[in-house]
């Protein structure tokens, strides 16, 4: 349970000029107030907690969401079991206790020191959100123009970068963000294994705001991690076509006069130049350029992105 949901289930609220703090009790009773031509109300009462108030829930919702499906049993005007109430809903005992534990976890746990964070570690922060830590790094993202010119899209200085990791995946349009002092990691959830790391990097390039670039360049490293996207593409990009690395330029559908071509590249020399930060325009690595090239549908084609890291 994230912090936002936990706070929603445990936060005090004002209703009918009364400040009420959600609490568990096993002696809740209920009754209804109905009014002519206006909303009806569910009223609840606990002698143990000295609470008597209405909640913002009509009678139909009360029965359809809690009674008919037997989430809650009733005995006369008593609710059987232990529950808590928010302004708008009834909270089961297990979920309420989970919320209380989550609040304690987020607020009381000592933050993990930055120097103990591990690259590609998955961490829970003090706001209940999960991130993958990329380390203390700088990066550059590039795009290749139709003529092979390599254009810098963005360049970021060396900082601690993280990526939001929602339900073991990244959201479309997410971005690398800086881990600043206001965001504290309070729980280590594990390291991405090799398969998870590969899937994470594929998603990072395909679905994040880096999706127009072909290269994420870390400040230092001695190994190129070649990221093969698992989907077939006809977009203009570096691709692997069968066993051949090359650049595919596909004309935009609205510009019928543009050229389309596929150029095999000297991928070994290209990788060497990346590692020494001396990469040139891609046209310098062209080996065999074929105009109006049509791919064979029986041959696998994947987009290629590159991540530089320590081996």
N, C-alpha and C positions, 0 to 999 in steps of 0.2 A: 504494500500500500504506500502510495507516495504521500508527501507531506501535505499537499493541497487537500487531498481527500480526508486525511487524518484530522486536519484542522477543521474541516467542514463538519465532521461527525462529533467533535468534542468542544467546539467553540461555543461560548455563552451567547445567548441571543435575547432580544427584548421582544416580548409579546404581551399585548394588553397592558403596557406600562410596567411589566414585570421583567426583571433580569433573571433568566433561567440558564443554569449550567447543566448540560446533558449528563446524567448519571444513571447507573444501573439500579434497578429495583425489581423485586419479584411480587410486589403487591399492587400493581397498576389496576385501576378500574377505569371503565369508560362509560360515557353516555353521550347522547346526541342532543344538539340544539338545532331545531329547524325553524326557519323564518319564512314568512310569506313573501314570495317573489324575490328572494335573495339567497345567498349561499348558506348552505347548512354547515355545521361545525361538529368536529369530534372533540370532546372534552375528556381529559385524562386527569387522574388523581392518584397520588401515592402518599399514604399516611406516614410511611417511614421517612420519606424525603421532605415531607411537608410541602408538596407541590400540588397545585390544582390550577390547571390552565387549559386553554384550547390549543390545538395545533392547526396549521394551515393545510388541512386535508378534508375533503368532503366525504360524506358517508359512502358514496359509491366507490371512491378510490380506496377507502379503508377496507371495504369488503373484498373488492376485486384483487387488490394487491397483497393482502395479508390473510384474510380469513378463508376465502373460497379455495385458494391453493394450499391451505393448511400450513403456511409459514408460521402462523400463530393460532393456537387453540384458545377457545373461549369457554368459560364456565360461568354461566349467567352473565353478569357484567364484569367479570374478572378476566384479565389476560393471563393465560397459563404460561409461566416461564419468566425469564429474566430479560429485561429490555431497557433500552434508553431511547430518548426521543430528541430529535432535532426540531427545528421550527417547522419542517415540512415532511418529516418521515419518521418511521420507527426503525431503530437499529438493533439487530440481533446481538446477543451477548458476545459471541465469538468475534464478530466484526468490530464491535465497540472496543473490546480488549486489544484487538490488533491495532486499532487506531491509537489507543493510549500508549501502547508499546512503541509504535512508530514515532509518536511525538517525543517520547523519552530518548529514542535512538537518535533522532535528528537534532535534538536540542542539547543533549548531555554528553554525547560521544566526543572524545578528543579528536580533533582533525589529524589526518595522516600528514606528517611533514613532507614538504615537496621533495626533499632529497631521498625519500623512501619510495616515491612513486616509480612504477615500472612501465616501460614502454609497452603499449598494447595491453595494458592492464585495464580491467573494467572496474569502475568505481562508482559508488553511490555518494552523492553530495548532500550537503546540509539542507537542501531544498527538496530532497526526495527524487532527484533526477539522476539518471545513469549516463555515464560518459566513458568513452575510450580515451586513454591518455596517450598522446603521440610523442611525448618527450619534449625536451628543451631544444627547439630547432627553429630554423628559418626555412622558408620555402618560396619557390617561384613556380608559377603556372604559365604555360605557354599555349599558343594556338598556331597552327600551320595554315598559312594563306594558300590560295589556289596555285600560286606559282612556286610554292615550297618555301616562301619566306617564313621564318619563325618569329612570331610576334609575342612579346611578353604581355600576358594578361594581368598578372599581379605579382608583387614581390613583397614579402613580409619579413620583418626582422626577426632575429632569434628570440623566441619567447616560448613559454610552455603552452602548447596547443592541445585542445581536446575536441572531441566530436560527440554530439549527443547520440546515444545508443538506446533507442526505444524498442523494448521487447526484442532484444538481440538483433536489431537491424537499425539502419539509419533512415531518417525520414527524407522524402524527396525535397530537394531544395535546401537541405541543411548546409552548414558551413563549418569550417574550422574556426574555433573561437579561442581567445586567450583565457587561460585559467588565471584569474586575478585573485587578490586577497579576500574578496567578499565571497568567493565560491570555495568552500572547504570540502574536501573529500573525507568522509567519515567511515566508509566501509569498503574494503577490498573484496570484490566478488569473484576474482579469478583472472588469469591470463587467457587471451585468445590463443587457442591452439593453431596449428598450421592451417588447417582447413578453414576455421573461423576467421583467421587473419586474412586469408586469401579472399574469402567472401566479403569481408569488411572492406578491403581495398577496392575490390571490384565495384561494390556499392558506392564507395567514396567517389570514385571517378565517374561512374555512370549516373548517379542520382544527386550528387551534391552540387554546389555552385562551382565546382571545378570541372563540370562535365564538358566544358568547351576546350579544356586544356588537355595536353597529352603527357605532361611531365610534372611530377611533384618532386622538387629537388631539395633534399635535406642539406644542411650546411656542410656536413662531412659524412663520408661513407666510403666503403670499398666494394659494394656489391649492388648490382642492379636487380631489383625485383620486378620481373616482367609480368604485368597484370594482363591476363587474357580475358576479355569480356566473353561471357558465355552466349551472347546473342549475335546473330548475323546482322551485319550493318552495311549500308551503302553510303553512309555519311562520309564526308571528307575527313580522313584521319589516317594515322598509321595503322596498318592491318597486317595480320598474318594470313596469307592465302595459301592453304596447304602447308608446304614447308618453306614458303618464300615470305620474307618481310618486305613490305613496300608501302608506298603512299597512294591512297585512292582519292582522287579528286572527282567528285560527282557534281555535275552542274545542278544548280537549283531548278526546280520544276518551272519556276516563273521566268527563267532566263534561258531561252532556247538557243541563244547564240554562244553560250559559254562552252568551253571545251570540257570533255570528260576524259580522264586517263588514269592509268595505273603505272606506277614507276617502282620497279624493284630497287631497294636501297642496300648499300653496304652496311648491314646492321652491326657488324663487329666493330667497324671504325666509328660508327655513330655512337655506340655504347661507350667506347673508349673516350671519346670526346666529352660525353656527358660526365663521366667520372672525373675528368680533369677540368670541368667547367669551361670547356673551349668549344662547345657545340656551335656549328655553323648553320646557315640556312640549309634546309633539307635537300634542296636541289644539288648541293655539293656532294651528296651521297648517292644520287641517282646512278643506277647501273644500266637499266634497260627500261626505257619509257615507251609505253604503248598507248597510242591515241584511241579514243572511243572503245576502250577495253570492256568486254562483257565477261562477267564472272560465270564460271561453270557452277550451276546449282548443286552439282554432286560433290564439289570440293568445299571443305570447311573454310569459312572466313570469319575472323574475329578482330574486333578492335583491340589495339595495344596501348597500354599506358605503362609508365615507368615510375618506380618508387626507389629512391636511392637510400641505402641504409648500411649499417655495419653488419657484416656477415656473422 
